[in-house]
Amino acid sequence: MMEAEKEVAFETAELALPEGKGDRLAPEELGLLAQQLASAPDAIEVERIGERLTRGFYGI
């Protein structure tokens, strides 16, 4: 007997949001985050700021 086939759909956060919606950051805010990223004291802070920078850029 064959196991039932399952359909799996992958969705990224970018595709889940309607076009033009989200939490995009202004260029000035992105610039401040980039400066913070450049002067981050450790890898944990780099990861945290990098995640916020990416989310702010794409509005997710």
N, CA, C and O atoms as a Tripos MOL2 file, in Angstrom:
@<TRIPOS>MOLECULE
protein
  240   239    60     0     0
PROTEIN
NO_CHARGES

@<TRIPOS>ATOM
      1 N           0.8440   -1.1810    0.0000 N.3       1 MET1
      2 CA          0.0000    0.0000    0.0000 C.3       1 MET1
      3 C           0.8910    1.2460    0.0000 C.2       1 MET1
      4 O           1.8560    1.3080    0.7620 O.2       1 MET1
      5 N           0.5810    2.2470   -0.8490 N.am      2 MET2
      6 CA          1.3870    3.4610   -0.9620 C.3       2 MET2
      7 C           0.9250    4.5070    0.0470 C.2       2 MET2
      8 O          -0.2640    4.6590    0.3260 O.2       2 MET2
      9 N           1.9010    5.2100    0.5740 N.am      3 GLU3
     10 CA          1.5860    6.2870    1.5040 C.3       3 GLU3
     11 C           0.9570    7.4470    0.7180 C.2       3 GLU3
     12 O           1.3730    7.7410   -0.4020 O.2       3 GLU3
     13 N          -0.0310    8.0900    1.3040 N.am      4 ALA4
     14 CA         -0.7040    9.2080    0.6350 C.3       4 ALA4
     15 C           0.2920   10.3270    0.3660 C.2       4 ALA4
     16 O           1.1060   10.6740    1.2230 O.2       4 ALA4
     17 N           0.2160   10.8820   -0.8280 N.am      5 GLU5
     18 CA          1.0930   11.9820   -1.1790 C.3       5 GLU5
     19 C           0.5550   13.2690   -0.5880 C.2       5 GLU5
     20 O          -0.6510   13.5150   -0.5820 O.2       5 GLU5
     21 N           1.4720   14.0850   -0.0910 N.am      6 LYS6
     22 CA          1.0870   15.3570    0.5020 C.3       6 LYS6
     23 C           1.6780   16.4770   -0.3310 C.2       6 LYS6
     24 O           2.8250   16.4040   -0.7710 O.2       6 LYS6
     25 N           0.8880   17.5000   -0.5390 N.am      7 GLU7
     26 CA          1.3760   18.6720   -1.2570 C.3       7 GLU7
     27 C           1.8640   19.6760   -0.2250 C.2       7 GLU7
     28 O           1.1670   19.9790    0.7420 O.2       7 GLU7
     29 N           3.0540   20.1800   -0.4390 N.am      8 VAL8
     30 CA          3.6520   21.1210    0.4880 C.3       8 VAL8
     31 C           3.8900   22.4260   -0.2570 C.2       8 VAL8
     32 O           4.4570   22.4350   -1.3500 O.2       8 VAL8
     33 N           3.4530   23.5260    0.3430 N.am      9 ALA9
     34 CA          3.6720   24.8400   -0.2490 C.3       9 ALA9
     35 C           4.5770   25.6390    0.6820 C.2       9 ALA9
     36 O           4.3250   25.7250    1.8840 O.2       9 ALA9
     37 N           5.6110   26.2100    0.1270 N.am     10 PHE10
     38 CA          6.5040   27.0490    0.8990 C.3      10 PHE10
     39 C           6.1830   28.5030    0.5690 C.2      10 PHE10
     40 O           5.9890   28.8710   -0.5890 O.2      10 PHE10
     41 N           6.1340   29.2970    1.5990 N.am     11 GLU11
     42 CA          5.8330   30.7160    1.3940 C.3      11 GLU11
     43 C           6.8220   31.5440    2.1870 C.2      11 GLU11
     44 O           7.0330   31.3070    3.3770 O.2      11 GLU11
     45 N           7.4200   32.5060    1.5290 N.am     12 THR12
     46 CA          8.3250   33.4000    2.2340 C.3      12 THR12
     47 C           7.5170   34.5360    2.8440 C.2      12 THR12
     48 O           6.3960   34.8170    2.4210 O.2      12 THR12
     49 N           8.0970   35.1730    3.8270 N.am     13 ALA13
     50 CA          7.4120   36.2910    4.4710 C.3      13 ALA13
     51 C           7.1320   37.4090    3.4750 C.2      13 ALA13
     52 O           6.1070   38.0850    3.5620 O.2      13 ALA13
     53 N           8.0550   37.6020    2.5210 N.am     14 GLU14
     54 CA          7.8650   38.6570    1.5210 C.3      14 GLU14
     55 C           6.6230   38.4050    0.6720 C.2      14 GLU14
     56 O           5.9020   39.3440    0.3350 O.2      14 GLU14
     57 N           6.3680   37.1440    0.3230 N.am     15 LEU15
     58 CA          5.2210   36.8130   -0.5040 C.3      15 LEU15
     59 C           3.9180   36.7920    0.2840 C.2      15 LEU15
     60 O           2.8400   36.9020   -0.3000 O.2      15 LEU15
     61 N           4.0040   36.6560    1.5730 N.am     16 ALA16
     62 CA          2.8040   36.5790    2.3940 C.3      16 ALA16
     63 C           2.1390   37.9460    2.5630 C.2      16 ALA16
     64 O           0.9450   38.0280    2.8480 O.2      16 ALA16
     65 N           2.9050   39.0030    2.3880 N.am     17 LEU17
     66 CA          2.3580   40.3430    2.5610 C.3      17 LEU17
     67 C           1.8290   40.8720    1.2370 C.2      17 LEU17
     68 O           2.4380   40.6390    0.1920 O.2      17 LEU17
     69 N           0.7080   41.5790    1.2640 N.am     18 PRO18
     70 CA          0.2120   42.2160    0.0380 C.3      18 PRO18
     71 C           1.2190   43.2680   -0.4440 C.2      18 PRO18
     72 O           1.9450   43.8600    0.3550 O.2      18 PRO18
     73 N           1.2480   43.4830   -1.7210 N.am     19 GLU19
     74 CA          2.1700   44.4520   -2.3070 C.3      19 GLU19
     75 C           1.9720   45.8280   -1.6790 C.2      19 GLU19
     76 O           0.8460   46.3060   -1.5420 O.2      19 GLU19
     77 N           3.0810   46.4540   -1.3010 N.am     20 GLY20
     78 CA          3.0220   47.7960   -0.7460 C.3      20 GLY20
     79 C           2.6920   47.8470    0.7290 C.2      20 GLY20
     80 O           2.6080   48.9380    1.2920 O.2      20 GLY20
     81 N           2.5060   46.7270    1.3690 N.am     21 LYS21
     82 CA          2.2110   46.7170    2.7990 C.3      21 LYS21
     83 C           3.4590   46.2800    3.5470 C.2      21 LYS21
     84 O           4.4370   45.8410    2.9420 O.2      21 LYS21
     85 N           3.4170   46.4020    4.8370 N.am     22 GLY22
     86 CA          4.5350   45.9290    5.6320 C.3      22 GLY22
     87 C           5.1150   47.0320    6.4860 C.2      22 GLY22
     88 O           4.5200   48.0950    6.6600 O.2      22 GLY22
     89 N           6.2700   46.7580    7.0050 N.am     23 ASP23
     90 CA          6.9170   47.6580    7.9470 C.3      23 ASP23
     91 C           8.2700   48.0940    7.3980 C.2      23 ASP23
     92 O           9.3040   47.8660    8.0270 O.2      23 ASP23
     93 N           8.2610   48.7170    6.2310 N.am     24 ARG24
     94 CA          9.5150   49.1830    5.6310 C.3      24 ARG24
     95 C          10.0400   50.3790    6.4020 C.2      24 ARG24
     96 O           9.2810   51.2350    6.8570 O.2      24 ARG24
     97 N          11.3520   50.4150    6.5360 N.am     25 LEU25
     98 CA         11.9800   51.5360    7.2160 C.3      25 LEU25
     99 C          12.3850   52.5990    6.2010 C.2      25 LEU25
    100 O          12.6600   52.3000    5.0380 O.2      25 LEU25
    101 N          12.4140   53.8240    6.6570 N.am     26 ALA26
    102 CA         12.8580   54.9380    5.8170 C.3      26 ALA26
    103 C          14.3590   54.8010    5.5790 C.2      26 ALA26
    104 O          15.0540   54.1620    6.3690 O.2      26 ALA26
    105 N          14.8630   55.3950    4.4970 N.am     27 PRO27
    106 CA         16.3020   55.3200    4.2200 C.3      27 PRO27
    107 C          17.1650   55.8040    5.3870 C.2      27 PRO27
    108 O          18.2320   55.2470    5.6440 O.2      27 PRO27
    109 N          16.7140   56.8220    6.0770 N.am     28 GLU28
    110 CA         17.4720   57.3360    7.2180 C.3      28 GLU28
    111 C          17.5760   56.2890    8.3240 C.2      28 GLU28
    112 O          18.6350   56.1160    8.9270 O.2      28 GLU28
    113 N          16.4640   55.5880    8.5850 N.am     29 GLU29
    114 CA         16.4520   54.5480    9.6090 C.3      29 GLU29
    115 C          17.3490   53.3780    9.2180 C.2      29 GLU29
    116 O          18.0500   52.8120   10.0570 O.2      29 GLU29
    117 N          17.3180   53.0230    7.9380 N.am     30 LEU30
    118 CA         18.1890   51.9510    7.4500 C.3      30 LEU30
    119 C          19.6520   52.3570    7.5860 C.2      30 LEU30
    120 O          20.4970   51.5320    7.9340 O.2      30 LEU30
    121 N          19.9500   53.6090    7.3170 N.am     31 GLY31
    122 CA         21.3190   54.1050    7.4610 C.3      31 GLY31
    123 C          21.8040   54.0300    8.8960 C.2      31 GLY31
    124 O          22.9510   53.6610    9.1490 O.2      31 GLY31
    125 N          20.9360   54.3790    9.8360 N.am     32 LEU32
    126 CA         21.3070   54.2870   11.2470 C.3      32 LEU32
    127 C          21.5700   52.8430   11.6590 C.2      32 LEU32
    128 O          22.5180   52.5580   12.3900 O.2      32 LEU32
    129 N          20.7260   51.9410   11.1840 N.am     33 LEU33
    130 CA         20.9460   50.5280   11.4810 C.3      33 LEU33
    131 C          22.2540   50.0380   10.8770 C.2      33 LEU33
    132 O          22.9690   49.2510   11.4990 O.2      33 LEU33
    133 N          22.5700   50.4940    9.6770 N.am     34 ALA34
    134 CA         23.8240   50.0980    9.0260 C.3      34 ALA34
    135 C          25.0300   50.5840    9.8320 C.2      34 ALA34
    136 O          26.0230   49.8680    9.9580 O.2      34 ALA34
    137 N          24.9470   51.7770   10.3670 N.am     35 GLN35
    138 CA         26.0240   52.3010   11.2100 C.3      35 GLN35
    139 C          26.1520   51.4750   12.4920 C.2      35 GLN35
    140 O          27.2610   51.1650   12.9270 O.2      35 GLN35
    141 N          25.0210   51.1250   13.0870 N.am     36 GLN36
    142 CA         25.0440   50.2930   14.2940 C.3      36 GLN36
    143 C          25.6480   48.9280   13.9860 C.2      36 GLN36
    144 O          26.4140   48.3820   14.7820 O.2      36 GLN36
    145 N          25.2970   48.3840   12.8260 N.am     37 LEU37
    146 CA         25.8240   47.0920   12.4170 C.3      37 LEU37
    147 C          27.3450   47.1480   12.2780 C.2      37 LEU37
    148 O          28.0500   46.2300   12.6980 O.2      37 LEU37
    149 N          27.8420   48.2340   11.6830 N.am     38 ALA38
    150 CA         29.2790   48.3750   11.4780 C.3      38 ALA38
    151 C          30.0510   48.4750   12.7930 C.2      38 ALA38
    152 O          31.2160   48.0850   12.8590 O.2      38 ALA38
    153 N          29.4110   48.9910   13.8300 N.am     39 SER39
    154 CA         30.1040   49.1500   15.1060 C.3      39 SER39
    155 C          29.6210   48.1610   16.1760 C.2      39 SER39
    156 O          29.8920   48.3530   17.3620 O.2      39 SER39
    157 N          28.9230   47.1280   15.7700 N.am     40 ALA40
    158 CA         28.4160   46.1330   16.7220 C.3      40 ALA40
    159 C          29.5740   45.4450   17.4400 C.2      40 ALA40
    160 O          30.5620   45.0690   16.8090 O.2      40 ALA40
    161 N          29.4540   45.2810   18.7520 N.am     41 PRO41
    162 CA         30.5680   44.7410   19.5340 C.3      41 PRO41
    163 C          30.7630   43.2200   19.4460 C.2      41 PRO41
    164 O          31.8540   42.7230   19.7270 O.2      41 PRO41
    165 N          29.7210   42.4810   19.0610 N.am     42 ASP42
    166 CA         29.8530   41.0240   19.0290 C.3      42 ASP42
    167 C          28.9160   40.4080   17.9880 C.2      42 ASP42
    168 O          28.0600   41.0860   17.4200 O.2      42 ASP42
    169 N          29.0970   39.1200   17.7560 N.am     43 ALA43
    170 CA         28.3360   38.4140   16.7210 C.3      43 ALA43
    171 C          26.8440   38.3640   17.0170 C.2      43 ALA43
    172 O          26.0320   38.3790   16.0920 O.2      43 ALA43
    173 N          26.4750   38.3060   18.2690 N.am     44 ILE44
    174 CA         25.0480   38.2630   18.6270 C.3      44 ILE44
    175 C          24.3770   39.5730   18.2400 C.2      44 ILE44
    176 O          23.2680   39.5780   17.7050 O.2      44 ILE44
    177 N          25.0460   40.6670   18.5110 N.am     45 GLU45
    178 CA         24.5030   41.9820   18.1540 C.3      45 GLU45
    179 C          24.4750   42.1620   16.6350 C.2      45 GLU45
    180 O          23.5390   42.7580   16.1020 O.2      45 GLU45
    181 N          25.4730   41.6630   15.9470 N.am     46 VAL46
    182 CA         25.5020   41.7160   14.4780 C.3      46 VAL46
    183 C          24.2880   40.9790   13.9170 C.2      46 VAL46
    184 O          23.6140   41.4780   13.0160 O.2      46 VAL46
    185 N          24.0180   39.8090   14.4460 N.am     47 GLU47
    186 CA         22.8710   39.0140   13.9830 C.3      47 GLU47
    187 C          21.5520   39.7530   14.2470 C.2      47 GLU47
    188 O          20.6850   39.8040   13.3740 O.2      47 GLU47
    189 N          21.4020   40.3190   15.4360 N.am     48 ARG48
    190 CA         20.1730   41.0240   15.7990 C.3      48 ARG48
    191 C          19.9450   42.2410   14.8980 C.2      48 ARG48
    192 O          18.8490   42.4310   14.3710 O.2      48 ARG48
    193 N          20.9680   43.0490   14.7270 N.am     49 ILE49
    194 CA         20.8380   44.2500   13.9020 C.3      49 ILE49
    195 C          20.6630   43.8760   12.4320 C.2      49 ILE49
    196 O          19.8650   44.4910   11.7250 O.2      49 ILE49
    197 N          21.4020   42.8770   11.9740 N.am     50 GLY50
    198 CA         21.2840   42.4290   10.5870 C.3      50 GLY50
    199 C          19.8820   41.9520   10.2630 C.2      50 GLY50
    200 O          19.3610   42.2320    9.1830 O.2      50 GLY50
    201 N          19.2700   41.2320   11.1940 N.am     51 GLU51
    202 CA         17.8970   40.7590   11.0000 C.3      51 GLU51
    203 C          16.9350   41.9460   10.8970 C.2      51 GLU51
    204 O          16.0600   41.9660   10.0320 O.2      51 GLU51
    205 N          17.1000   42.9250   11.7720 N.am     52 ARG52
    206 CA         16.2280   44.1110   11.7430 C.3      52 ARG52
    207 C          16.4420   44.9110   10.4690 C.2      52 ARG52
    208 O          15.4910   45.4440    9.8960 O.2      52 ARG52
    209 N          17.6970   44.9950   10.0250 N.am     53 LEU53
    210 CA         18.0080   45.7060    8.7860 C.3      53 LEU53
    211 C          17.3540   45.0330    7.5920 C.2      53 LEU53
    212 O          16.7660   45.7060    6.7450 O.2      53 LEU53
    213 N          17.4480   43.7290    7.5180 N.am     54 THR54
    214 CA         16.8330   42.9880    6.4140 C.3      54 THR54
    215 C          15.3180   43.1370    6.4390 C.2      54 THR54
    216 O          14.7010   43.4040    5.4080 O.2      54 THR54
    217 N          14.7240   42.9670    7.6060 N.am     55 ARG55
    218 CA         13.2640   43.0880    7.7290 C.3      55 ARG55
    219 C          12.8060   44.5080    7.3980 C.2      55 ARG55
    220 O          11.7740   44.6950    6.7530 O.2      55 ARG55
    221 N          13.5640   45.4950    7.8340 N.am     56 GLY56
    222 CA         13.2070   46.8840    7.5520 C.3      56 GLY56
    223 C          13.3500   47.2400    6.0810 C.2      56 GLY56
    224 O          12.5770   48.0410    5.5570 O.2      56 GLY56
    225 N          14.3290   46.6530    5.4150 N.am     57 PHE57
    226 CA         14.5310   46.9090    3.9880 C.3      57 PHE57
    227 C          13.3820   46.3220    3.1690 C.2      57 PHE57
    228 O          12.8320   46.9920    2.2960 O.2      57 PHE57
    229 N          13.0210   45.0650    3.4540 N.am     58 TYR58
    230 CA         11.9810   44.3920    2.6950 C.3      58 TYR58
    231 C          10.5640   44.6350    3.2220 C.2      58 TYR58
    232 O           9.5870   44.2970    2.5550 O.2      58 TYR58
    233 N          10.4530   45.2210    4.4160 N.am     59 GLY59
    234 CA          9.1380   45.5030    4.9700 C.3      59 GLY59
    235 C           8.4430   44.2630    5.5020 C.2      59 GLY59
    236 O           7.2260   44.1200    5.3770 O.2      59 GLY59
    237 N           9.2110   43.3790    6.0900 N.am     60 ILE60
    238 CA          8.6170   42.1480    6.6380 C.3      60 ILE60
    239 C           8.7350   42.1030    8.1370 C.2      60 ILE60
    240 O           8.2890   41.1420    8.7630 O.2      60 ILE60
@<TRIPOS>BOND
     1     1     2 1
     2     2     3 1
     3     3     4 2
     4     3     5 am
     5     5     6 1
     6     6     7 1
     7     7     8 2
     8     7     9 am
     9     9    10 1
    10    10    11 1
    11    11    12 2
    12    11    13 am
    13    13    14 1
    14    14    15 1
    15    15    16 2
    16    15    17 am
    17    17    18 1
    18    18    19 1
    19    19    20 2
    20    19    21 am
    21    21    22 1
    22    22    23 1
    23    23    24 2
    24    23    25 am
    25    25    26 1
    26    26    27 1
    27    27    28 2
    28    27    29 am
    29    29    30 1
    30    30    31 1
    31    31    32 2
    32    31    33 am
    33    33    34 1
    34    34    35 1
    35    35    36 2
    36    35    37 am
    37    37    38 1
    38    38    39 1
    39    39    40 2
    40    39    41 am
    41    41    42 1
    42    42    43 1
    43    43    44 2
    44    43    45 am
    45    45    46 1
    46    46    47 1
    47    47    48 2
    48    47    49 am
    49    49    50 1
    50    50    51 1
    51    51    52 2
    52    51    53 am
    53    53    54 1
    54    54    55 1
    55    55    56 2
    56    55    57 am
    57    57    58 1
    58    58    59 1
    59    59    60 2
    60    59    61 am
    61    61    62 1
    62    62    63 1
    63    63    64 2
    64    63    65 am
    65    65    66 1
    66    66    67 1
    67    67    68 2
    68    67    69 am
    69    69    70 1
    70    70    71 1
    71    71    72 2
    72    71    73 am
    73    73    74 1
    74    74    75 1
    75    75    76 2
    76    75    77 am
    77    77    78 1
    78    78    79 1
    79    79    80 2
    80    79    81 am
    81    81    82 1
    82    82    83 1
    83    83    84 2
    84    83    85 am
    85    85    86 1
    86    86    87 1
    87    87    88 2
    88    87    89 am
    89    89    90 1
    90    90    91 1
    91    91    92 2
    92    91    93 am
    93    93    94 1
    94    94    95 1
    95    95    96 2
    96    95    97 am
    97    97    98 1
    98    98    99 1
    99    99   100 2
   100    99   101 am
   101   101   102 1
   102   102   103 1
   103   103   104 2
   104   103   105 am
   105   105   106 1
   106   106   107 1
   107   107   108 2
   108   107   109 am
   109   109   110 1
   110   110   111 1
   111   111   112 2
   112   111   113 am
   113   113   114 1
   114   114   115 1
   115   115   116 2
   116   115   117 am
   117   117   118 1
   118   118   119 1
   119   119   120 2
   120   119   121 am
   121   121   122 1
   122   122   123 1
   123   123   124 2
   124   123   125 am
   125   125   126 1
   126   126   127 1
   127   127   128 2
   128   127   129 am
   129   129   130 1
   130   130   131 1
   131   131   132 2
   132   131   133 am
   133   133   134 1
   134   134   135 1
   135   135   136 2
   136   135   137 am
   137   137   138 1
   138   138   139 1
   139   139   140 2
   140   139   141 am
   141   141   142 1
   142   142   143 1
   143   143   144 2
   144   143   145 am
   145   145   146 1
   146   146   147 1
   147   147   148 2
   148   147   149 am
   149   149   150 1
   150   150   151 1
   151   151   152 2
   152   151   153 am
   153   153   154 1
   154   154   155 1
   155   155   156 2
   156   155   157 am
   157   157   158 1
   158   158   159 1
   159   159   160 2
   160   159   161 am
   161   161   162 1
   162   162   163 1
   163   163   164 2
   164   163   165 am
   165   165   166 1
   166   166   167 1
   167   167   168 2
   168   167   169 am
   169   169   170 1
   170   170   171 1
   171   171   172 2
   172   171   173 am
   173   173   174 1
   174   174   175 1
   175   175   176 2
   176   175   177 am
   177   177   178 1
   178   178   179 1
   179   179   180 2
   180   179   181 am
   181   181   182 1
   182   182   183 1
   183   183   184 2
   184   183   185 am
   185   185   186 1
   186   186   187 1
   187   187   188 2
   188   187   189 am
   189   189   190 1
   190   190   191 1
   191   191   192 2
   192   191   193 am
   193   193   194 1
   194   194   195 1
   195   195   196 2
   196   195   197 am
   197   197   198 1
   198   198   199 1
   199   199   200 2
   200   199   201 am
   201   201   202 1
   202   202   203 1
   203   203   204 2
   204   203   205 am
   205   205   206 1
   206   206   207 1
   207   207   208 2
   208   207   209 am
   209   209   210 1
   210   210   211 1
   211   211   212 2
   212   211   213 am
   213   213   214 1
   214   214   215 1
   215   215   216 2
   216   215   217 am
   217   217   218 1
   218   218   219 1
   219   219   220 2
   220   219   221 am
   221   221   222 1
   222   222   223 1
   223   223   224 2
   224   223   225 am
   225   225   226 1
   226   226   227 1
   227   227   228 2
   228   227   229 am
   229   229   230 1
   230   230   231 1
   231   231   232 2
   232   231   233 am
   233   233   234 1
   234   234   235 1
   235   235   236 2
   236   235   237 am
   237   237   238 1
   238   238   239 1
   239   239   240 2
@<TRIPOS>SUBSTRUCTURE
     1 MET1         2 RESIDUE 1 A MET
     2 MET2         6 RESIDUE 1 A MET
     3 GLU3        10 RESIDUE 1 A GLU
     4 ALA4        14 RESIDUE 1 A ALA
     5 GLU5        18 RESIDUE 1 A GLU
     6 LYS6        22 RESIDUE 1 A LYS
     7 GLU7        26 RESIDUE 1 A GLU
     8 VAL8        30 RESIDUE 1 A VAL
     9 ALA9        34 RESIDUE 1 A ALA
    10 PHE10       38 RESIDUE 1 A PHE
    11 GLU11       42 RESIDUE 1 A GLU
    12 THR12       46 RESIDUE 1 A THR
    13 ALA13       50 RESIDUE 1 A ALA
    14 GLU14       54 RESIDUE 1 A GLU
    15 LEU15       58 RESIDUE 1 A LEU
    16 ALA16       62 RESIDUE 1 A ALA
    17 LEU17       66 RESIDUE 1 A LEU
    18 PRO18       70 RESIDUE 1 A PRO
    19 GLU19       74 RESIDUE 1 A GLU
    20 GLY20       78 RESIDUE 1 A GLY
    21 LYS21       82 RESIDUE 1 A LYS
    22 GLY22       86 RESIDUE 1 A GLY
    23 ASP23       90 RESIDUE 1 A ASP
    24 ARG24       94 RESIDUE 1 A ARG
    25 LEU25       98 RESIDUE 1 A LEU
    26 ALA26      102 RESIDUE 1 A ALA
    27 PRO27      106 RESIDUE 1 A PRO
    28 GLU28      110 RESIDUE 1 A GLU
    29 GLU29      114 RESIDUE 1 A GLU
    30 LEU30      118 RESIDUE 1 A LEU
    31 GLY31      122 RESIDUE 1 A GLY
    32 LEU32      126 RESIDUE 1 A LEU
    33 LEU33      130 RESIDUE 1 A LEU
    34 ALA34      134 RESIDUE 1 A ALA
    35 GLN35      138 RESIDUE 1 A GLN
    36 GLN36      142 RESIDUE 1 A GLN
    37 LEU37      146 RESIDUE 1 A LEU
    38 ALA38      150 RESIDUE 1 A ALA
    39 SER39      154 RESIDUE 1 A SER
    40 ALA40      158 RESIDUE 1 A ALA
    41 PRO41      162 RESIDUE 1 A PRO
    42 ASP42      166 RESIDUE 1 A ASP
    43 ALA43      170 RESIDUE 1 A ALA
    44 ILE44      174 RESIDUE 1 A ILE
    45 GLU45      178 RESIDUE 1 A GLU
    46 VAL46      182 RESIDUE 1 A VAL
    47 GLU47      186 RESIDUE 1 A GLU
    48 ARG48      190 RESIDUE 1 A ARG
    49 ILE49      194 RESIDUE 1 A ILE
    50 GLY50      198 RESIDUE 1 A GLY
    51 GLU51      202 RESIDUE 1 A GLU
    52 ARG52      206 RESIDUE 1 A ARG
    53 LEU53      210 RESIDUE 1 A LEU
    54 THR54      214 RESIDUE 1 A THR
    55 ARG55      218 RESIDUE 1 A ARG
    56 GLY56      222 RESIDUE 1 A GLY
    57 PHE57      226 RESIDUE 1 A PHE
    58 TYR58      230 RESIDUE 1 A TYR
    59 GLY59      234 RESIDUE 1 A GLY
    60 ILE60      238 RESIDUE 1 A ILE
